[in-house]
Amino acid sequence: MKSAIKIAIIGGGASGFMAGITAKEINPNARVTIFEKTDKILAKVKISGGGRCNVTNATFSVSQLIKNYPRGGKKLKKPFNLFNTNHTIDWFEKRGVRLKTEADNRMFPESNTSETIINLLTTTAENLKIRLSYKSKVTAINPTDKGIELDINEQKLLFDKVIIASGGTPKKEGLNWLENIGYQIVNPVPSLFTFNLANKDICKLMGLSIPKAIATIKGSKLKQEGAMLITHWGLSGPSILKLSSWGAEDLAKRNYNFKVGVNWLAKNEEELRVQFSTITASRKLMHKHNPFDVPKRLWKFILDKLEISDSQIWGELTKKNKNRLINTLINDAFEVRGKTTFKEEFVSCGGINLSDVNMNTMESKLHKGVYFAGEILNIDGVTGGFNFQAAWTTGYLAGKNSAI
Ligand SMILES: Cc1cc2nc3c(=O)[nH]c(=O)nc-3n(C[C@H](O)[C@H](O)[C@H](O)COP(=O)(O)OP(=O)(O)OC[C@H]3O[C@@H](n4cnc5c(N)ncnc54)[C@H](O)[C@@H]3O)c2cc1C
């Protein structure tokens, strides 16, 4: 018979629910309570993925999966060997929620609504008799010989195990209650944002998507390839979001003032010069004959920017203008002044330093019986379902290991 241990979960988000359900399924005698500081649970799940909840990403090999985490990737190898995308899909399917894969590998519930995920998590928790305590903010944690004491709404409550699943925090001070008992905190900074441009000329092309571009941060080695979107404030799309994620700490240090390089064709100069040699003999009008894989409106914008007139024919392009055009096509640059939160998915990097956590069990190395799960850890992924995958994985492991 399993022991009737008392488990407290701090935070009613994705990782907290996964931890609670797993703990109770493994040890039905455990008394599990989720303490949530607000009057709402699973608030981020609800708004995630534009209300559809991008549950995970169809990346099935662990070695590929970890490449999508600018922070925590290598350390996630062990946890992902124990619970990865395959386990997530099975976990939801066994409980009646089938996931579907979209062309870009993002996985959503077949119903296309995050309510399906919320219903599953809340109904399962209810059936397992997991207690939910709303408006219960944990303000201090005090590991003692008798158990782990939590300060909740001016009460001191004692538990055998505590899972800290309180999510990301925009400021380091938000984690003072953990720093006070010895945890190393990596300074939190935002990740997954879009770039605001100083000069908005190109923003007249808002809504335009470039299928394959390369974005770089000038003065760094940061570089990402993928689709790019021009918005009414600047640049967005997968290449920019990935760049914001990999560059989160660097760009915060620059106070979001930097130069972004854009290779509109995702080609190198040599390849482009070979392509040019075949077209510069032509008598066709440059404005009408766009031989590159860029949308017509962008092509016109580039020619106008270089003051190449409507009557210019390819065969009479001067060497100087040819070099300017090549340079703009593969080495364009824009000053960035500030960032805009990406509404579909937003995370903060930073949090509990992973060296304080046993990544096989998610138990703290500092205090026996204390576990961590989700975004509170210094783990964050690029956009596409990777952040929830980390929350399911760490939540599952924390729940399982706390219950035995
Ligand atoms: C708009 C938006 C869309 C997103 N879309 C996606 C997506 O589609 N796919 C994806 O992979 N990721 C997405 N993310 C990221 C993803 O939502 C998070 O990574 C994930 O929710 C983290 O789960 P968590 O349980 O660790 O934290 P959270 O979901 O933040 O939950 C933590 C909970 O703890 C509570 N809490 C905090 N402190 C205390 C305390 N002291 N005492 C008690 N309770 C406390 C909070 O109120 C909160 O309810 C999105 C994020 C945002 C903001």
The ligand as an SDF file (V2000), in Angstrom:
LIG
                    3D

 53 58  0  0  0  0  0  0  0  0999 V2000
    0.1840   34.1220  -25.0800 C   0  0  0  0  0  0  0  0  0  0  0  0
    0.9780   32.8670  -24.8990 C   0  0  0  0  0  0  0  0  0  0  0  0
    0.8140   31.8230  -25.7930 C   0  0  0  0  0  0  0  0  0  0  0  0
    1.5730   30.6600  -25.6640 C   0  0  0  0  0  0  0  0  0  0  0  0
    1.4030   29.6620  -26.5760 N   0  0  0  0  0  0  0  0  0  0  0  0
    2.1530   28.5410  -26.4830 C   0  0  0  0  0  0  0  0  0  0  0  0
    1.9800   27.4660  -27.3910 C   0  0  0  0  0  0  0  0  0  0  0  0
    1.0580   27.4780  -28.2140 O   0  0  0  0  0  0  0  0  0  0  0  0
    2.8300   26.4020  -27.3020 N   0  0  0  0  0  0  0  0  0  0  0  0
    3.8120   26.3240  -26.3450 C   0  0  0  0  0  0  0  0  0  0  0  0
    4.5590   25.3510  -26.3150 O   0  0  0  0  0  0  0  0  0  0  0  0
    3.9570   27.3010  -25.4340 N   0  0  0  0  0  0  0  0  0  0  0  0
    3.1550   28.3910  -25.4780 C   0  0  0  0  0  0  0  0  0  0  0  0
    3.3130   29.3900  -24.5610 N   0  0  0  0  0  0  0  0  0  0  0  0
    4.2660   29.1750  -23.4660 C   0  0  0  0  0  0  0  0  0  0  0  0
    3.5880   28.2510  -22.4370 C   0  0  0  0  0  0  0  0  0  0  0  0
    2.2770   28.7440  -22.1960 O   0  0  0  0  0  0  0  0  0  0  0  0
    4.3620   28.2000  -21.1350 C   0  0  0  0  0  0  0  0  0  0  0  0
    5.6930   27.8220  -21.3970 O   0  0  0  0  0  0  0  0  0  0  0  0
    3.7040   27.2030  -20.1790 C   0  0  0  0  0  0  0  0  0  0  0  0
    2.3640   27.6130  -19.9240 O   0  0  0  0  0  0  0  0  0  0  0  0
    4.4610   27.1340  -18.8780 C   0  0  0  0  0  0  0  0  0  0  0  0
    3.7000   26.3590  -17.9780 O   0  0  0  0  0  0  0  0  0  0  0  0
    3.9740   26.4440  -16.4240 P   0  0  0  0  0  0  0  0  0  0  0  0
    3.0100   25.5120  -15.7850 O   0  0  0  0  0  0  0  0  0  0  0  0
    5.4020   26.2450  -16.1440 O   0  0  0  0  0  0  0  0  0  0  0  0
    3.6710   27.9530  -16.0210 O   0  0  0  0  0  0  0  0  0  0  0  0
    2.3370   28.7980  -16.0980 P   0  0  0  0  0  0  0  0  0  0  0  0
    1.4380   28.3290  -17.1490 O   0  0  0  0  0  0  0  0  0  0  0  0
    2.7750   30.2100  -16.1050 O   0  0  0  0  0  0  0  0  0  0  0  0
    1.6240   28.4780  -14.7030 O   0  0  0  0  0  0  0  0  0  0  0  0
    2.1520   28.9070  -13.4750 C   0  0  0  0  0  0  0  0  0  0  0  0
    1.0140   29.1660  -12.5220 C   0  0  0  0  0  0  0  0  0  0  0  0
    1.5520   29.4040  -11.2290 O   0  0  0  0  0  0  0  0  0  0  0  0
    0.8430   30.4550  -10.6080 C   0  0  0  0  0  0  0  0  0  0  0  0
    1.7380   31.0080   -9.5770 N   0  0  0  0  0  0  0  0  0  0  0  0
    2.8490   31.7620   -9.7730 C   0  0  0  0  0  0  0  0  0  0  0  0
    3.4290   32.0550   -8.5990 N   0  0  0  0  0  0  0  0  0  0  0  0
    2.6870   31.4630   -7.6360 C   0  0  0  0  0  0  0  0  0  0  0  0
    2.8000   31.4160   -6.2330 C   0  0  0  0  0  0  0  0  0  0  0  0
    3.7970   32.0170   -5.5930 N   0  0  0  0  0  0  0  0  0  0  0  0
    1.8540   30.7410   -5.5450 N   0  0  0  0  0  0  0  0  0  0  0  0
    0.8300   30.1060   -6.1910 C   0  0  0  0  0  0  0  0  0  0  0  0
    0.6780   30.1370   -7.5360 N   0  0  0  0  0  0  0  0  0  0  0  0
    1.6050   30.7980   -8.2580 C   0  0  0  0  0  0  0  0  0  0  0  0
    0.5270   31.3810  -11.7570 C   0  0  0  0  0  0  0  0  0  0  0  0
   -0.5460   32.2450  -11.4470 O   0  0  0  0  0  0  0  0  0  0  0  0
    0.1980   30.4030  -12.8760 C   0  0  0  0  0  0  0  0  0  0  0  0
   -1.1550   30.0670  -12.9010 O   0  0  0  0  0  0  0  0  0  0  0  0
    2.5300   30.5380  -24.6320 C   0  0  0  0  0  0  0  0  0  0  0  0
    2.6680   31.5670  -23.7120 C   0  0  0  0  0  0  0  0  0  0  0  0
    1.8930   32.7230  -23.8310 C   0  0  0  0  0  0  0  0  0  0  0  0
    2.0530   33.8270  -22.8170 C   0  0  0  0  0  0  0  0  0  0  0  0
  1  2  1  0
  2  3  1  0
  2 52  2  0
  3  4  2  0
  4  5  1  0
  4 50  1  0
  5  6  2  0
  6  7  1  0
  6 13  1  0
  7  8  2  0
  7  9  1  0
  9 10  1  0
 10 11  2  0
 10 12  1  0
 12 13  2  0
 13 14  1  0
 14 15  1  0
 14 50  1  0
 15 16  1  0
 16 17  1  0
 16 18  1  0
 18 19  1  0
 18 20  1  0
 20 21  1  0
 20 22  1  0
 22 23  1  0
 23 24  1  0
 24 25  2  0
 24 26  1  0
 24 27  1  0
 27 28  1  0
 28 29  2  0
 28 30  1  0
 28 31  1  0
 31 32  1  0
 32 33  1  0
 33 34  1  0
 33 48  1  0
 34 35  1  0
 35 36  1  0
 35 46  1  0
 36 37  1  0
 36 45  1  0
 37 38  2  0
 38 39  1  0
 39 40  1  0
 39 45  2  0
 40 41  1  0
 40 42  2  0
 42 43  1  0
 43 44  2  0
 44 45  1  0
 46 47  1  0
 46 48  1  0
 48 49  1  0
 50 51  2  0
 51 52  1  0
 52 53  1  0
M  END
$$$$
